[in-house]
Amino acid sequence: MKSRRTEKPNTSFPYKNFLSTPSPEKKPEKVEGLMKIISIWLPARLPRAKALGY
């Protein structure tokens, strides 16, 4: 079993690294996932986003 000390860095580091240096070429899956979340979350929070096309 992995200890929590090793699990926390593994789950937090990719997220921080992605925010600091996004690389669509290396991680297209995460980019597509973020685009899906943004496309669903933005219209819910900002109805005007649908009219603008964002």
FIKOL-836015 format. One record per residue (C-alpha): residue in one letter; z negated, y, x. Coordinates in nm, 2 decimals. Layout:
! FIKOL-836015
+----+--------+--------+--------+
! aa !     pz !     py !     px !
+----+--------+--------+--------+
!  A !      Z !      Y !      X !
...
+----+--------+--------+--------+
! end
This chain:
! FIKOL-836015
+----+--------+--------+--------+
! aa !     pz !     py !     px !
+----+--------+--------+--------+
!  M !   0.00 !   0.00 !   0.00 !
!  K !   0.08 !   0.35 !   0.12 !
!  S !  -0.21 !   0.59 !   0.15 !
!  R !  -0.21 !   0.92 !  -0.04 !
!  R !  -0.19 !   1.10 !   0.29 !
!  T !   0.16 !   0.97 !   0.34 !
!  E !   0.28 !   1.00 !  -0.02 !
!  K !   0.20 !   1.37 !  -0.06 !
!  P !   0.41 !   1.49 !   0.24 !
!  N !   0.70 !   1.27 !   0.14 !
!  T !   0.70 !   1.42 !  -0.21 !
!  S !   0.64 !   1.78 !  -0.12 !
!  F !   0.84 !   1.82 !   0.20 !
!  P !   1.19 !   1.75 !   0.05 !
!  Y !   1.12 !   1.99 !  -0.23 !
!  K !   1.01 !   2.27 !   0.01 !
!  N !   1.29 !   2.19 !   0.24 !
!  F !   1.54 !   2.21 !  -0.04 !
!  L !   1.41 !   2.55 !  -0.15 !
!  S !   1.42 !   2.69 !   0.20 !
!  T !   1.75 !   2.55 !   0.31 !
!  P !   1.96 !   2.41 !   0.02 !
!  S !   2.25 !   2.19 !   0.15 !
!  P !   2.48 !   2.08 !  -0.13 !
!  E !   2.68 !   1.87 !   0.12 !
!  K !   2.39 !   1.66 !   0.22 !
!  K !   2.21 !   1.63 !  -0.12 !
!  P !   2.46 !   1.67 !  -0.41 !
!  E !   2.24 !   1.47 !  -0.64 !
!  K !   1.95 !   1.72 !  -0.62 !
!  V !   2.19 !   2.01 !  -0.67 !
!  E !   2.34 !   1.85 !  -0.98 !
!  G !   1.99 !   1.77 !  -1.11 !
!  L !   1.88 !   2.14 !  -1.06 !
!  M !   2.20 !   2.26 !  -1.23 !
!  K !   2.13 !   2.04 !  -1.53 !
!  I !   1.77 !   2.16 !  -1.55 !
!  I !   1.88 !   2.52 !  -1.52 !
!  S !   2.15 !   2.48 !  -1.78 !
!  I !   1.91 !   2.33 !  -2.02 !
!  W !   1.60 !   2.55 !  -1.93 !
!  L !   1.78 !   2.89 !  -1.91 !
!  P !   1.93 !   2.89 !  -2.27 !
!  A !   1.60 !   2.77 !  -2.41 !
!  R !   1.41 !   3.07 !  -2.24 !
!  L !   1.70 !   3.32 !  -2.26 !
!  P !   1.92 !   3.28 !  -2.57 !
!  R !   2.15 !   3.56 !  -2.43 !
!  A !   2.24 !   3.33 !  -2.14 !
!  K !   2.46 !   3.12 !  -2.37 !
!  A !   2.66 !   3.43 !  -2.47 !
!  L !   2.70 !   3.53 !  -2.11 !
!  G !   2.81 !   3.18 !  -2.01 !
!  Y !   2.53 !   3.12 !  -1.77 !
+----+--------+--------+--------+
! end
